């Protein structure tokens, strides 16, 4: 975890560390997102992150230091 005394963005977090947030959604909205996620072979959580990142990018508000979308699934095999 980053030191609170350091300025924001001074250190990048490790890729595995993710911010957890509680999100309250209308059940109908959640069901629509979950169906859309299923159509694109994503989890509902990954779909929400995808949509938020796309909206931030379109608004010109995606931070330059935002890491890439984490890869899902099994890690690649090491070269033999």
C-alpha positions, 0 to 999 in steps of 0.5 A: 500500500502507498504511504499517505504522506507521499503525493498522489501518484508518486508510486504506482500500486502493484497490479494485484492491489485493487480498490474495493468499493460498495456500489448500490444499483437498481436491480434492473440496471444490475440485471442489464449489466450482468446480461451484457457482461455474459454476452461479452464473456466478462463478469459483471464487475469487469463489465462495470470497470470496462464501462467506467474506463470507457466513459472516463476516456471519452470524457478525457478524464481517464488518468494517464497513470491508470494501469491497463485493464487486468487480464482475467483468467489463468496466467500465461505459461512461462516459456520452456 
